[in-house]
Amino acid sequence: MPPLVERSHRMLFARPGGRTALLRTCPGEAANRPLERLPLSVAPRGICAPAPIVGEASLTGEKADSFRGASAGGLEDDADRPNRAQSWPIVAIVAILLSMVVSAIAGFAYIEHERAHAATIATELDHVRSYRFGVTNQMESATGYAATGNTALLKTFFAASDLAGENVQAVRLLAARSTTRPHADPLTIVRQLNGLWSRSIGLSRRGARAEADALLTSPEAVEALARIRSQLARYETEARDRQAEHDRRLAFAWHLVIGIQIIGGLLSVAGLALTYRHVSRDARRRRQAMRQAEILFHMADVLQSASGQEDANAVLGATARRLLPQLSGALYLFSSARDRLVLSTAWNEHEGDATPATILASECWAVKRGKVQANLRSGDALRCEHHQGSGAAIEVPMVARGEVHGLIRFSAAGPAQDQELAEAATLISALTDAVSLALSNIALRDKLRSQALKDPLTGLYNRRYMEDSLQRFVSLSQRSGTPASVVLIDLDHFKKLNDDHGHLIGDTILRAVAETVSGTLRESDIACRYGGEELLVILPDCALADAVYKAEVIRARIETLSNVHGVRVTASLGVASSPENSNTVQDLILQADTALYEAKRGGRNCVQAAAARPNSLELSVAA
């Protein structure tokens, strides 16, 4: 669930004033200078800023996008991606609504246009019908007047003539639009008929009714009347056809507008549903990001209370199991020589996982480049030399204060390993960034503690720590009767060795002796540098006889160093024990020092035990 060409550690935590804060720092800073303190509510955008991923060339499609997102934008890109996904449905809905409005306006304009045409045609049809009615009445009234001489028919004739004259313009328009051109203009025919009707009326008025009737029934009159009726009928048919065509267009326009509105409405509903889906998914992602941020904050808070690496390992494992339960992981830290990475802890190990105990720094691209390395199954991308098997793994270097402190390695199981790692890449980098600073702080704290408690040359505890520890064990010995012994070691002729071979050889031999002594002791024993070439070993729960035996082992091993460095190396050792020799720290050291000088006077390269106290001997005899 987020998407950095340069690595920037943005998931750094501090606790100013007792409150956890999210700090942003850049690589190479000498200290964790807080640049910005972010509230938890905006933590998802600042959860991580992962490093670029090496080896992504073999990814294609979704995998490449996911890995590229993890290496190019972090959660900032992840936050922008849902916004872009939400915006396009909204833009589509707005476009659909605009198209609906435009189509409705255009459709209604077209419908009004067609209605106007249909109304015009209907008016023209009315004019043609009126004209035909007038012509027909003229014929009938003229014929009736010729037959009966009824003057009332003359009024009808003239009224019909006026009616035909009023509608003559419509006939002209129809004649001009007609697709079938007649042999003669209909108005010319009407004028011809009007001439016949006028002559017949004149003959009828003069009493020549037979001639008038013959004129009206002549073939010329009958043919002209038939032609005008045929022309008018054709005009009406064409006008009705045009009217029917306009009606069809009008119905189609109505259906089209309604259909566009319905389809647009459905598309808008679908767009709203899609937008809701994206918004819901984004809300889920943000809730998940908030949960992950809270887990990381909690981890950082707990890590501040970690007393050492074991505590840090436990916190890291528990957090990784909560954030990435489907992935197995391992934490590697540099060895003291910084030439290899040593497994510190592992979690969620899958069956068949090949988790190496050590990784050579020279074989790991993540360490060499200081960038995320994706060892994938697909393609021929660059892989680390130490990566074994066919599984996929992501390795993220832990960088804090400009220094690589270790490596976190995540691997997946199953057929979709590459995809699982791609989806988790952002969160893996966030987790690594959070852990890096915490482990760096632990290492720094241990280093400062070591510098305060240990001798820089030999690596043994210093005199102050020796005095505190010895006081604790002697006090315990007084309360419980548990023995505690000390062995004081002094290198023989060490001043002469420095004078003859130089202080560099002297320091080398002193370090070698310290390592030899430390390698001989139990985990509970404490080796300290007492001063100069003198070392002191505290042996808790160890009686005088056992301490003498341990001192003899130490003496023999120191002597073997002569073969290594080409100079004779021996030591004299004095042993004292509490309560057998003394019940105070000062007296116990004095007894061991006295025994040491007895060993020196006895020829050196030997072990001498301190003499028992008189009251101790009396108690032994009495017992």
C-alpha positions as CSV (number, residue, x, y, z in Angstrom):
1,M,0.0,0.0,0.0
2,P,2.9,4.7,-2.1
3,P,5.8,6.6,-5.8
4,L,13.9,9.6,-4.7
5,V,16.7,9.4,-7.1
6,E,18.9,10.2,-4.1
7,R,18.4,8.4,-0.8
8,S,16.9,10.7,1.8
9,H,16.1,9.5,5.3
10,R,12.8,11.0,6.2
11,M,11.6,8.4,8.7
12,L,13.8,9.5,11.6
13,F,12.5,9.7,15.1
14,A,13.5,11.7,18.1
15,R,11.9,12.4,21.4
16,P,12.2,16.1,22.2
17,G,10.5,17.0,25.5
18,G,9.4,13.4,26.0
19,R,7.2,13.4,22.9
20,T,7.8,11.4,19.7
21,A,8.4,13.4,16.6
22,L,9.0,12.7,13.0
23,L,12.2,14.3,11.8
24,R,13.6,14.7,8.3
25,T,17.3,14.6,7.7
26,C,19.6,14.2,4.8
27,P,22.4,11.8,4.3
28,G,25.8,13.0,5.5
29,E,24.5,15.1,8.3
30,A,26.8,15.1,11.3
31,A,23.9,15.1,13.6
32,N,20.2,14.5,13.4
33,R,19.2,18.1,12.9
34,P,15.4,18.3,13.0
35,L,14.3,20.1,9.8
36,E,10.6,19.6,10.3
37,R,8.4,18.0,12.9
38,L,5.3,16.5,11.4
39,P,2.0,15.7,13.2
40,L,0.8,12.1,13.1
41,S,-2.1,13.1,10.9
42,V,0.2,13.7,7.9
43,A,2.6,10.9,8.7
44,P,1.6,8.8,5.6
45,R,3.2,11.3,3.3
46,G,6.4,11.2,5.3
47,I,6.5,7.5,6.1
48,C,9.3,6.8,3.7
49,A,11.6,8.0,1.1
50,P,13.2,4.8,-0.2
51,A,16.4,4.6,-2.1
52,P,16.5,3.9,-5.9
53,I,16.2,0.2,-6.6
54,V,18.9,-1.6,-8.6
55,G,17.9,-4.5,-10.8
56,E,14.5,-3.3,-11.8
57,A,15.3,-3.7,-15.5
58,S,13.8,-7.2,-15.6
59,L,10.4,-6.0,-14.4
60,T,7.7,-5.3,-16.9
61,G,4.2,-3.9,-16.6
62,E,2.8,-3.6,-13.1
63,K,5.9,-4.9,-11.5
64,A,8.1,-2.3,-13.0
65,D,5.6,0.4,-12.2
66,S,5.5,-0.7,-8.6
67,F,9.3,-0.9,-8.1
68,R,9.8,2.3,-10.1
69,G,7.2,4.0,-7.9
70,A,9.0,2.8,-4.8
71,S,12.3,4.1,-6.1
72,A,11.0,7.4,-7.6
73,G,8.5,8.9,-5.3
74,G,7.8,7.1,-2.0
75,L,4.4,7.6,-0.4
76,E,4.3,11.1,-1.8
77,D,3.8,9.6,-5.3
78,D,1.5,7.0,-3.8
79,A,-0.6,9.8,-2.4
80,D,-0.7,11.6,-5.7
81,R,-1.6,8.4,-7.7
82,P,-5.0,8.0,-6.0
83,N,-5.7,11.7,-6.6
84,R,-5.0,11.3,-10.3
85,A,-7.2,8.2,-10.3
86,Q,-10.0,10.1,-8.7
87,S,-9.8,13.1,-10.9
88,W,-10.3,11.5,-14.3
89,P,-13.8,10.1,-13.4
90,I,-14.8,13.6,-12.2
91,V,-13.5,15.1,-15.4
92,A,-15.4,12.5,-17.4
93,I,-18.6,13.2,-15.4
94,V,-18.3,16.9,-16.0
95,A,-17.7,16.2,-19.7
96,I,-20.7,14.0,-19.9
97,L,-22.9,16.6,-18.2
98,L,-21.7,19.3,-20.5
99,S,-22.4,17.0,-23.5
100,M,-25.8,16.3,-22.1
101,V,-26.6,20.1,-21.8
102,V,-25.1,20.8,-25.3
103,S,-27.0,17.9,-26.9
104,A,-30.2,19.0,-25.1
105,I,-29.9,22.6,-26.3
106,A,-29.0,21.5,-29.9
107,G,-31.7,18.9,-29.9
108,F,-34.4,21.3,-28.7
109,A,-33.2,23.8,-31.3
110,Y,-33.4,21.2,-34.0
111,I,-36.8,20.1,-32.8
112,E,-38.1,23.7,-32.9
113,H,-36.7,24.1,-36.4
114,E,-38.5,20.9,-37.6
115,R,-41.7,22.0,-35.9
116,A,-41.5,25.4,-37.6
117,H,-41.0,23.6,-41.0
118,A,-43.9,21.2,-40.2
119,A,-46.1,24.2,-39.3
120,T,-45.2,26.0,-42.5
121,I,-46.1,22.9,-44.6
122,A,-49.4,22.5,-42.7
123,T,-50.2,26.1,-43.5
124,E,-49.3,25.6,-47.2
125,L,-51.5,22.6,-47.3
126,D,-54.4,24.6,-45.8
127,H,-53.8,27.2,-48.5
128,V,-53.8,24.5,-51.3
129,R,-57.0,23.0,-49.9
130,S,-58.6,26.4,-49.8
131,Y,-57.4,27.1,-53.3
132,R,-58.8,23.8,-54.5
133,F,-62.0,24.4,-52.7
134,G,-62.3,27.8,-54.3
135,V,-61.6,26.5,-57.8
136,T,-64.1,23.7,-57.4
137,N,-66.8,26.1,-56.1
138,Q,-66.1,28.4,-59.1
139,M,-66.7,25.5,-61.5
140,E,-69.8,24.3,-59.7
141,S,-71.3,27.7,-59.3
142,A,-70.5,28.7,-63.0
143,T,-72.1,25.4,-64.2
144,G,-75.1,25.9,-61.9
145,Y,-75.7,29.4,-63.0
146,A,-75.4,28.4,-66.7
147,A,-78.0,25.7,-66.1
148,T,-80.5,27.6,-63.8
149,G,-79.7,31.3,-64.1
150,N,-79.8,31.6,-60.3
151,T,-78.1,34.8,-59.4
152,A,-77.2,33.5,-55.9
153,L,-74.8,31.2,-57.6
154,L,-73.0,34.2,-59.0
155,K,-72.3,35.4,-55.4
156,T,-70.9,31.9,-54.7
157,F,-68.8,32.1,-57.8
158,F,-67.3,35.4,-56.9
159,A,-66.7,34.4,-53.3
160,A,-64.9,31.2,-54.4
161,S,-62.9,33.3,-56.9
162,D,-61.8,35.6,-54.0
163,L,-60.9,32.5,-51.9
164,A,-58.8,31.1,-54.7
165,G,-57.1,34.4,-55.2
166,E,-56.2,34.7,-51.5
167,N,-54.3,31.3,-51.7
168,V,-52.7,31.7,-55.1
169,Q,-49.3,32.6,-53.5
170,A,-49.2,29.2,-51.7
171,V,-49.8,27.5,-55.0
172,R,-46.9,29.3,-56.6
173,L,-44.6,28.2,-53.8
174,L,-45.7,24.6,-54.1
175,A,-45.3,24.8,-57.8
176,A,-41.7,26.1,-57.4
177,R,-40.9,23.3,-54.9
178,S,-42.5,20.5,-56.9
179,T,-40.2,17.7,-58.0
180,T,-42.4,16.9,-61.0
181,R,-42.6,19.8,-63.4
182,P,-46.1,20.0,-65.2
183,H,-46.4,20.8,-68.9
184,A,-48.2,24.0,-68.0
185,D,-48.2,26.3,-65.1
186,P,-51.2,25.6,-62.9
187,L,-51.9,29.3,-62.5
188,T,-52.0,29.6,-66.3
189,I,-54.5,26.8,-66.4
190,V,-56.6,28.5,-63.7
191,R,-56.5,31.8,-65.7
192,Q,-57.7,29.8,-68.7
193,L,-60.5,28.3,-66.7
194,N,-61.4,31.7,-65.3
195,G,-61.7,33.0,-68.9
196,L,-64.0,30.1,-69.8
197,W,-66.1,30.6,-66.7
198,S,-66.3,34.4,-67.3
199,R,-67.5,33.8,-70.9
200,S,-70.0,31.2,-69.8
201,I,-71.4,33.6,-67.2
202,G,-71.6,36.4,-69.8
203,L,-73.5,34.0,-72.2
204,S,-75.8,33.0,-69.5
205,R,-76.6,36.6,-68.6
206,R,-77.5,37.2,-72.3
207,G,-79.8,34.1,-72.3
208,A,-77.5,31.9,-74.3
209,R,-77.5,29.1,-71.6
210,A,-77.1,26.3,-74.1
211,E,-73.9,27.9,-75.5
212,A,-72.7,28.6,-71.9
213,D,-73.3,25.0,-70.9
214,A,-71.6,23.8,-74.1
215,L,-68.6,26.0,-73.3
216,L,-68.3,24.6,-69.7
217,T,-68.6,21.0,-70.9
218,S,-66.2,21.4,-73.8
219,P,-63.3,19.1,-73.9
220,E,-60.9,22.0,-73.4
221,A,-62.7,23.0,-70.1
222,V,-62.9,19.4,-68.8
223,E,-59.2,18.8,-69.6
224,A,-58.1,22.0,-68.0
225,L,-60.1,21.3,-64.8
226,A,-58.7,17.7,-64.7
227,R,-55.2,19.1,-65.1
228,I,-55.6,21.7,-62.3
229,R,-57.1,19.1,-60.0
230,S,-54.3,16.7,-60.7
231,Q,-51.6,19.4,-60.1
232,L,-53.2,20.4,-56.8
233,A,-53.5,16.8,-55.7
234,R,-49.8,16.2,-56.5
235,Y,-48.8,19.3,-54.6
236,E,-50.8,18.2,-51.6
237,T,-49.2,14.7,-51.8
238,E,-45.7,16.2,-52.0
239,A,-46.4,18.5,-49.1
240,R,-47.8,15.7,-47.0
241,D,-44.7,13.7,-47.8
242,R,-42.5,16.5,-46.7
243,Q,-44.6,16.9,-43.6
244,A,-44.3,13.2,-42.8
245,E,-40.5,13.4,-43.3
246,H,-40.3,16.4,-40.8
247,D,-42.5,14.4,-38.4
248,R,-40.1,11.5,-38.6
249,R,-37.1,13.8,-38.1
250,L,-38.9,15.4,-35.2
251,A,-39.6,12.0,-33.6
252,F,-36.0,10.9,-34.2
253,A,-34.7,14.1,-32.6
254,W,-36.9,13.6,-29.6
255,H,-35.7,10.0,-29.2
256,L,-32.1,11.0,-29.8
257,V,-32.2,13.8,-27.1
258,I,-34.0,11.5,-24.6
259,G,-31.5,8.7,-25.4
260,I,-28.5,11.0,-24.9
261,Q,-29.9,12.2,-21.6
262,I,-30.6,8.6,-20.4
263,I,-27.1,7.4,-21.5
264,G,-25.5,10.4,-20.1
265,G,-27.3,9.9,-16.8
266,L,-26.3,6.2,-16.7
267,L,-22.7,7.2,-17.5
268,S,-22.8,9.9,-14.8
269,V,-24.1,7.3,-12.3
270,A,-21.3,4.9,-13.4
271,G,-18.8,7.7,-13.0
272,L,-20.0,8.6,-9.6
273,A,-19.9,4.9,-8.6
274,L,-16.3,4.6,-9.9
275,T,-15.3,7.8,-8.1
276,Y,-16.8,6.5,-4.9
277,R,-14.9,3.3,-5.4
278,H,-11.6,5.2,-5.9
279,V,-12.4,7.4,-2.9
280,S,-13.1,4.4,-0.8
281,R,-10.0,2.7,-1.9
282,D,-7.9,5.8,-1.2
283,A,-9.5,6.1,2.2
284,R,-8.6,2.5,2.9
285,R,-5.1,3.1,1.7
286,R,-4.8,6.2,3.9
287,R,-6.2,4.3,6.9
288,Q,-3.7,1.6,6.2
289,A,-0.9,4.2,5.9
290,M,-2.0,5.7,9.2
291,R,-1.9,2.3,10.9
292,Q,1.5,1.6,9.4
293,A,2.7,5.1,10.6
294,E,1.4,4.4,14.1
295,I,3.2,1.1,14.1
296,L,6.4,2.7,13.0
297,F,6.1,5.5,15.6
298,H,5.5,2.9,18.3
299,M,8.5,0.9,17.1
300,A,10.7,4.0,17.2
301,D,9.4,4.9,20.6
302,V,10.1,1.3,21.9
303,L,13.6,1.3,20.2
304,Q,14.5,4.4,22.2
305,S,14.1,2.3,25.3
306,A,16.1,-0.7,23.9
307,S,19.1,-1.4,26.1
308,G,21.0,-3.2,23.3
309,Q,21.0,-5.1,20.0
310,E,19.0,-8.0,21.4
311,D,16.1,-5.7,22.4
312,A,16.3,-4.0,19.0
313,N,16.2,-7.4,17.2
314,A,13.0,-8.3,19.2
315,V,11.3,-5.0,18.4
316,L,12.2,-5.2,14.7
317,G,11.0,-8.8,14.4
318,A,7.7,-8.0,16.1
319,T,7.1,-4.9,14.0
320,A,8.0,-6.6,10.7
321,R,5.6,-9.4,11.5
322,R,2.8,-6.9,11.9
323,L,3.6,-4.8,8.9
324,L,4.7,-7.5,6.5
325,P,3.4,-10.8,7.7
326,Q,3.7,-12.4,4.2
327,L,7.4,-11.7,3.9
328,S,10.4,-13.3,5.7
329,G,13.2,-11.1,6.7
330,A,16.6,-10.9,8.2
331,L,18.8,-8.2,9.8
332,Y,22.6,-8.2,9.1
333,L,25.1,-6.0,10.9
334,F,28.7,-5.3,10.0
335,S,31.4,-7.3,11.8
336,S,34.1,-5.5,13.7
337,A,36.4,-5.7,10.6
338,R,33.5,-4.3,8.4
339,D,34.4,-6.8,5.7
340,R,31.3,-8.9,6.1
341,L,27.7,-8.7,7.4
342,V,26.7,-11.1,10.2
343,L,23.2,-12.3,10.7
344,S,21.7,-10.6,13.8
345,T,18.1,-11.8,13.7
346,A,15.6,-13.4,11.3
347,W,11.8,-13.7,11.3
348,N,8.9,-15.3,9.4
349,E,11.3,-17.8,7.8
350,H,9.6,-19.8,5.1
351,E,10.4,-23.4,4.5
352,G,13.3,-23.7,2.2
353,D,14.6,-20.1,2.8
354,A,18.3,-19.8,2.2
355,T,19.2,-17.2,4.8
356,P,23.0,-17.0,4.9
357,A,24.7,-16.6,8.3
358,T,27.2,-14.1,6.8
359,I,27.4,-12.0,3.6
360,L,30.6,-10.6,2.3
361,A,30.4,-6.9,1.8
362,S,32.2,-7.3,-1.5
363,E,29.4,-9.6,-2.8
364,C,26.4,-7.3,-2.0
365,W,25.4,-4.5,-4.4
366,A,23.2,-2.9,-1.8
367,V,26.2,-2.4,0.5
368,K,28.6,-1.4,-2.2
369,R,26.2,1.2,-3.8
370,G,24.3,2.2,-0.7
371,K,21.0,1.7,-2.6
372,V,18.2,-0.7,-2.6
373,Q,19.0,-3.9,-4.5
374,A,16.2,-6.1,-5.9
375,N,17.3,-9.7,-6.6
376,L,14.4,-10.9,-8.7
377,R,13.4,-14.2,-10.2
378,S,12.4,-12.7,-13.6
379,G,14.7,-11.4,-16.3
380,D,18.4,-11.0,-16.4
381,A,18.7,-8.1,-14.0
382,L,21.8,-7.5,-11.8
383,R,21.9,-9.8,-8.7
384,C,24.2,-10.0,-5.7
385,E,26.8,-12.7,-5.8
386,H,25.7,-14.0,-2.4
387,H,22.1,-14.5,-3.6
388,Q,21.4,-18.2,-3.8
389,G,18.4,-20.1,-5.2
390,S,15.6,-19.0,-7.5
391,G,13.7,-17.0,-5.0
392,A,13.3,-13.2,-5.0
393,A,14.6,-10.8,-2.3
394,I,14.9,-7.1,-1.7
395,E,17.9,-5.9,0.2
396,V,17.9,-2.4,1.7
397,P,21.1,-0.9,3.3
398,M,20.6,0.8,6.7
399,V,22.1,4.2,6.3
400,A,22.2,6.8,9.1
401,R,24.5,9.8,9.5
402,G,25.9,9.1,6.1
403,E,27.2,5.6,7.1
404,V,26.0,2.1,6.2
405,H,25.4,0.2,9.4
406,G,23.9,-3.0,8.1
407,L,21.4,-4.6,5.8
408,I,17.7,-5.6,6.0
409,R,16.7,-8.4,3.6
410,F,13.2,-9.4,2.8
411,S,12.1,-12.4,0.7
412,A,8.8,-13.8,-0.4
413,A,7.4,-17.3,-1.1
414,G,5.0,-18.5,-3.7
415,P,4.6,-17.9,-7.5
416,A,4.1,-14.1,-7.3
417,Q,7.2,-13.3,-5.3
418,D,8.3,-10.4,-7.5
419,Q,4.9,-8.8,-7.3
420,E,4.7,-9.2,-3.5
421,L,8.1,-7.6,-3.1
422,A,7.2,-4.8,-5.5
423,E,4.0,-3.9,-3.5
424,A,5.9,-4.0,-0.3
425,A,9.0,-2.0,-1.5
426,T,7.8,1.3,-0.1
427,L,7.0,0.0,3.3
428,I,10.2,-2.0,3.4
429,S,12.2,1.2,2.8
430,A,10.1,3.0,5.5
431,L,10.8,0.3,8.0
432,T,14.5,0.3,7.2
433,D,14.8,4.0,7.5
434,A,13.1,3.9,10.9
435,V,15.3,1.1,12.1
436,S,18.5,2.6,10.7
437,L,18.6,5.6,13.0
438,A,17.6,3.5,16.0
439,L,20.3,1.0,15.5
440,S,22.7,3.8,14.7
441,N,21.8,5.4,18.1
442,I,22.3,2.0,19.8
443,A,25.6,1.5,18.2
444,L,26.6,5.1,19.1
445,R,25.5,4.6,22.7
446,D,27.4,1.3,22.9
447,K,30.4,3.0,21.4
448,L,30.3,5.9,23.9
449,R,29.7,3.5,26.7
450,S,32.6,1.4,25.6
451,Q,34.8,4.5,25.3
452,A,33.8,5.4,28.8
453,L,34.4,2.0,30.3
454,K,37.2,0.4,28.1
455,D,40.8,1.1,27.4
456,P,41.2,2.2,23.8
457,L,44.5,0.3,23.2
458,T,43.6,-3.1,24.5
459,G,39.8,-3.1,24.4
460,L,39.7,-4.2,28.1
461,Y,37.7,-2.5,30.8
462,N,39.4,0.5,32.4
463,R,40.5,0.9,36.0
464,R,37.3,2.7,37.0
465,Y,35.1,0.0,35.8
466,M,37.4,-2.5,37.5
467,E,37.1,-0.8,40.8
468,D,33.3,-0.6,40.7
469,S,33.0,-4.3,39.6
470,L,35.5,-5.5,42.2
471,Q,33.7,-3.6,44.9
472,R,30.4,-5.3,43.9
473,F,31.8,-8.8,43.9
474,V,33.8,-8.3,47.2
475,S,30.6,-7.0,48.9
476,L,28.7,-10.0,47.6
477,S,31.4,-12.3,48.9
478,Q,31.1,-10.7,52.3
479,R,27.3,-11.1,52.4
480,S,27.0,-14.6,51.0
481,G,30.4,-16.1,51.4
482,T,30.7,-16.7,47.7
483,P,34.4,-16.5,46.7
484,A,35.7,-13.9,44.3
485,S,39.3,-13.9,43.0
486,V,41.6,-11.5,41.2
487,V,44.6,-12.3,39.0
488,L,47.1,-9.5,38.6
489,I,49.2,-9.9,35.4
490,D,52.5,-8.0,34.7
491,L,54.4,-8.6,31.4
492,D,58.1,-9.4,32.1
493,H,60.8,-7.0,30.9
494,F,58.2,-5.0,29.0
495,K,60.1,-1.7,29.3
496,K,63.2,-3.4,27.8
497,L,61.0,-4.8,25.0
498,N,59.8,-1.2,24.2
499,D,63.3,0.1,24.3
500,D,64.7,-2.6,22.0
501,H,61.8,-3.0,19.5
502,G,59.9,0.3,19.8
503,H,56.6,1.2,21.2
504,L,54.7,0.1,18.1
505,I,55.8,-3.5,18.7
506,G,55.1,-3.0,22.4
507,D,51.5,-1.9,21.8
508,T,51.0,-4.8,19.4
509,I,52.1,-7.3,21.9
510,L,50.0,-5.6,24.6
511,R,46.9,-5.9,22.4
512,A,47.7,-9.6,21.6
513,V,48.1,-10.3,25.3
514,A,44.7,-8.7,26.0
515,E,43.0,-10.8,23.3
516,T,44.7,-13.9,24.7
517,V,43.5,-13.2,28.2
518,S,40.0,-12.4,27.1
519,G,39.8,-15.6,25.0
520,T,40.7,-17.7,28.1
521,L,38.0,-16.3,30.4
522,R,34.4,-17.3,31.1
523,E,31.6,-15.0,30.1
524,S,31.1,-13.8,33.7
525,D,34.9,-13.0,34.1
526,I,36.1,-9.5,33.7
527,A,39.5,-8.5,32.2
528,C,40.7,-5.0,32.9
529,R,43.8,-2.9,32.2
530,Y,45.2,-2.0,35.6
531,G,47.9,0.3,34.3
532,G,50.9,0.3,31.9
533,E,51.7,-3.3,31.1
534,E,49.6,-4.6,34.1
535,L,46.3,-6.4,33.6
536,L,43.8,-7.5,36.2
537,V,41.3,-10.3,35.9
538,I,38.2,-10.6,38.1
539,L,37.0,-14.1,38.6
540,P,33.5,-14.2,40.3
541,D,32.5,-17.3,42.1
542,C,36.0,-18.7,41.9
543,A,38.0,-20.0,44.9
544,L,41.8,-19.4,45.3
545,A,42.8,-22.8,44.0
546,D,40.7,-22.5,40.9
547,A,42.0,-19.0,40.3
548,V,45.6,-20.3,40.5
549,Y,44.7,-22.9,37.9
550,K,43.1,-20.3,35.6
551,A,46.1,-18.0,36.1
552,E,48.5,-20.9,35.0
553,V,46.4,-21.4,31.9
554,I,46.7,-17.7,31.1
555,R,50.4,-17.6,31.7
556,A,51.0,-20.6,29.3
557,R,48.9,-19.0,26.6
558,I,50.8,-15.7,26.9
559,E,54.1,-17.5,26.5
560,T,52.9,-18.9,23.2
561,L,52.8,-15.4,21.8
562,S,56.6,-15.5,21.6
563,N,56.4,-17.7,18.5
564,V,54.0,-15.3,16.8
565,H,55.8,-12.0,17.3
566,G,59.5,-13.1,17.2
567,V,60.3,-11.7,20.7
568,R,60.1,-13.5,24.1
569,V,56.8,-12.7,25.8
570,T,56.2,-13.9,29.3
571,A,54.2,-12.7,32.3
572,S,54.2,-13.0,36.1
573,L,50.9,-13.4,37.8
574,G,49.7,-12.8,41.4
575,V,46.5,-14.4,42.6
576,A,44.3,-13.4,45.6
577,S,40.9,-14.3,46.7
578,S,38.1,-13.0,48.9
579,P,37.3,-13.9,51.7
580,E,40.3,-16.2,51.9
581,N,42.9,-13.4,51.6
582,S,41.0,-10.2,52.2
583,N,37.6,-8.7,52.7
584,T,38.3,-5.3,51.2
585,V,39.0,-4.2,47.6
586,Q,42.2,-2.3,48.5
587,D,43.6,-5.1,50.6
588,L,42.6,-7.8,48.0
589,I,44.5,-5.9,45.2
590,L,47.4,-5.4,47.6
591,Q,47.6,-9.1,48.3
592,A,47.5,-9.9,44.6
593,D,50.2,-7.3,44.0
594,T,52.4,-8.8,46.8
595,A,52.0,-12.2,45.2
596,L,52.9,-10.8,41.8
597,Y,56.2,-9.4,43.2
598,E,56.8,-12.8,44.8
599,A,56.5,-14.2,41.3
600,K,58.9,-11.6,40.0
601,R,61.4,-12.4,42.7
602,G,60.9,-16.1,42.0
603,G,62.2,-15.9,38.5
604,R,59.3,-14.4,36.5
605,N,57.0,-16.3,34.1
606,C,55.2,-18.0,36.9
607,V,52.1,-17.8,39.1
608,Q,52.1,-17.0,42.8
609,A,49.1,-17.2,45.1
610,A,48.7,-14.7,48.0
611,A,49.3,-16.1,51.5
612,A,46.2,-16.9,53.5
613,R,45.2,-14.6,56.4
614,P,46.0,-15.9,59.9
615,N,42.3,-15.9,61.0
616,S,41.5,-17.7,57.9
617,L,44.0,-20.5,58.8
618,E,42.7,-20.7,62.3
619,L,39.1,-21.1,61.0
620,S,40.4,-23.8,58.6
621,V,42.1,-25.7,61.5
622,A,39.1,-25.3,63.7
623,A,36.8,-26.7,61.0
